[in-house]
Amino acid sequence: MRKLKNSELGRLNVEEFKQTDKIPLIVVLDNIRSLNNIGSVFRTSDAFLIEKIYLCGITAQPPHKEIHKTALGATESVDWEYVEDTVALVEKLKVEKLKVIAIEQADNSTMLQDFKIQPNQKYAVVFGNEVKGVQQKVVSASDYCIEIPQFGTKHSLNISVSAGVVLWDLFKKFNY
């Protein structure tokens, strides 16, 4: 085996990425405080052809050197928008016929592996603050609550890890 060089990976350039069909999925970051986590979500969203990222509340916006450090240019490829009020955004997305999924531990949540994608349905997935998680008002306004199963001693995963796990799982479920 030989490691491939970046030039051998056949990746899209930014313009090609913008023209490529995306999966019908939007990411909402609800009050993310770590700039590195924000950058990581941008990079993961680029990898899995996410349509758009909404940055809400205290979530910082590009350009910022700490976001760039982990995004590595993905803030240029993935469309994004800042919206102050996450609940108002969730309500707007629902009016636009998106199904909203909060990623949170809650009663009656659906385990990630058990969640089924509906054909021809567009989704928005909400990831919450590193300490407080997704706001209860946002969980209550969501159509679904998905939980990532965990079997160790810790109560949660880092938001960038959660995004990687969830976005990869949903990407696969969209039959890519």
PLY file of the C-alpha trace (Angstrom):
ply
format ascii 1.0
element vertex 176
property float x
property float y
property float z
element edge 175
property int vertex1
property int vertex2
end_header
0.00 0.00 0.00
1.05 3.55 -0.74
-0.45 6.71 0.68
-2.04 8.85 -1.99
-0.89 12.39 -2.62
-3.50 15.15 -2.39
-3.19 15.61 -6.15
-4.27 11.97 -6.64
-7.49 12.24 -4.61
-9.60 13.78 -7.38
-11.27 16.36 -5.12
-13.51 19.11 -6.44
-12.38 22.70 -6.50
-14.62 25.31 -4.80
-16.49 26.23 -7.99
-17.11 22.56 -8.87
-18.33 21.94 -5.31
-20.80 24.82 -5.57
-22.18 23.33 -8.82
-22.40 19.75 -7.49
-25.71 18.32 -6.33
-25.87 18.26 -2.54
-27.71 15.89 -0.26
-31.03 17.38 0.96
-29.61 18.29 4.35
-28.92 21.55 6.16
-26.88 21.91 9.36
-27.91 24.29 12.14
-25.34 25.19 14.81
-27.17 26.35 17.95
-24.90 28.51 20.15
-21.58 26.74 19.47
-18.86 28.48 21.46
-15.70 26.79 20.14
-14.32 28.24 16.93
-12.48 24.97 16.30
-15.75 23.03 16.51
-17.37 25.44 14.03
-14.48 24.97 11.60
-14.63 21.22 11.99
-18.35 21.17 11.15
-17.64 23.20 8.00
-14.98 20.70 6.94
-17.23 17.70 7.62
-20.11 19.41 5.78
-17.84 19.86 2.76
-16.88 16.18 2.88
-20.49 14.97 2.84
-21.99 17.49 0.38
-24.14 19.37 2.90
-26.27 22.04 1.27
-25.89 24.83 3.84
-24.92 25.67 7.41
-26.85 28.10 9.61
-24.84 29.70 12.40
-27.13 30.77 15.25
-26.90 32.70 18.51
-23.35 33.02 19.85
-21.92 30.83 17.06
-19.07 32.79 15.47
-18.98 33.55 11.76
-16.21 33.37 9.19
-13.82 34.85 8.43
-11.94 34.02 11.60
-8.46 32.50 11.86
-9.52 29.92 14.49
-12.43 28.73 12.33
-10.16 28.65 9.29
-7.57 26.55 11.18
-9.92 23.55 11.26
-12.17 24.36 8.27
-9.16 24.51 5.91
-11.10 26.49 3.30
-14.50 24.80 3.71
-16.02 28.16 4.70
-15.52 29.07 1.03
-17.15 25.94 -0.40
-20.11 25.34 1.94
-22.85 27.96 1.85
-23.61 29.49 5.24
-25.76 32.15 6.82
-26.03 33.72 10.27
-29.45 33.78 11.97
-29.61 35.06 15.54
-32.69 33.16 16.78
-32.52 29.37 16.37
-36.20 28.83 17.23
-37.31 31.37 14.60
-35.06 29.62 12.06
-36.53 26.21 12.93
-40.06 27.57 12.45
-39.06 29.11 9.09
-37.51 25.85 7.91
-40.63 23.93 8.88
-42.78 26.37 6.87
-40.44 25.61 3.94
-41.39 21.91 4.44
-38.07 20.75 5.93
-38.17 18.19 8.71
-36.07 19.41 11.64
-33.99 16.97 13.67
-32.47 17.93 17.03
-29.41 15.87 17.97
-29.98 15.46 21.68
-30.56 12.99 24.48
-34.26 13.20 25.28
-37.17 11.06 26.29
-38.70 9.40 23.24
-35.66 10.16 21.08
-34.88 7.86 18.17
-31.51 6.16 18.15
-29.47 7.24 15.13
-29.23 3.75 13.67
-33.03 3.41 13.80
-33.85 6.71 12.06
-35.24 6.25 8.54
-34.97 8.87 5.81
-38.24 9.65 4.02
-37.94 9.74 0.21
-38.00 13.22 -1.37
-37.79 14.89 2.04
-35.34 17.65 2.95
-33.98 17.80 6.50
-32.26 20.22 8.85
-30.17 18.78 11.67
-29.48 20.88 14.78
-26.33 20.51 16.88
-26.18 22.29 20.24
-23.87 24.06 22.62
-20.90 22.14 24.00
-22.18 22.36 27.60
-25.96 22.85 27.42
-26.74 21.00 24.20
-29.63 21.98 21.94
-31.92 24.50 23.64
-35.11 22.91 25.01
-37.18 25.39 22.97
-35.47 24.11 19.83
-35.91 20.45 20.82
-39.61 21.13 21.44
-39.97 22.83 18.04
-38.21 20.01 16.17
-39.97 17.23 14.29
-37.56 14.56 15.52
-34.95 14.08 18.18
-32.11 11.72 17.33
-29.72 10.34 19.89
-26.28 8.91 19.19
-25.96 5.68 21.19
-23.11 5.67 23.69
-21.93 2.84 25.88
-19.14 4.25 28.05
-19.06 6.49 31.12
-19.33 9.90 29.42
-22.65 11.66 28.93
-21.95 13.19 25.52
-19.64 13.49 22.54
-17.89 16.63 21.36
-20.08 18.53 18.89
-17.57 18.09 16.05
-17.51 14.33 16.67
-21.32 14.24 16.86
-21.52 16.10 13.55
-19.13 13.63 11.93
-21.08 10.62 13.16
-24.53 12.00 12.28
-23.64 13.54 8.91
-21.89 10.36 7.75
-24.84 8.23 8.85
-27.39 10.47 7.11
-25.19 10.74 4.01
-25.25 6.93 3.72
-29.03 6.85 4.26
-29.50 9.24 1.34
-28.04 6.38 -0.77
-24.74 7.96 -1.72
0 1
1 2
2 3
3 4
4 5
5 6
6 7
7 8
8 9
9 10
10 11
11 12
12 13
13 14
14 15
15 16
16 17
17 18
18 19
19 20
20 21
21 22
22 23
23 24
24 25
25 26
26 27
27 28
28 29
29 30
30 31
31 32
32 33
33 34
34 35
35 36
36 37
37 38
38 39
39 40
40 41
41 42
42 43
43 44
44 45
45 46
46 47
47 48
48 49
49 50
50 51
51 52
52 53
53 54
54 55
55 56
56 57
57 58
58 59
59 60
60 61
61 62
62 63
63 64
64 65
65 66
66 67
67 68
68 69
69 70
70 71
71 72
72 73
73 74
74 75
75 76
76 77
77 78
78 79
79 80
80 81
81 82
82 83
83 84
84 85
85 86
86 87
87 88
88 89
89 90
90 91
91 92
92 93
93 94
94 95
95 96
96 97
97 98
98 99
99 100
100 101
101 102
102 103
103 104
104 105
105 106
106 107
107 108
108 109
109 110
110 111
111 112
112 113
113 114
114 115
115 116
116 117
117 118
118 119
119 120
120 121
121 122
122 123
123 124
124 125
125 126
126 127
127 128
128 129
129 130
130 131
131 132
132 133
133 134
134 135
135 136
136 137
137 138
138 139
139 140
140 141
141 142
142 143
143 144
144 145
145 146
146 147
147 148
148 149
149 150
150 151
151 152
152 153
153 154
154 155
155 156
156 157
157 158
158 159
159 160
160 161
161 162
162 163
163 164
164 165
165 166
166 167
167 168
168 169
169 170
170 171
171 172
172 173
173 174
174 175
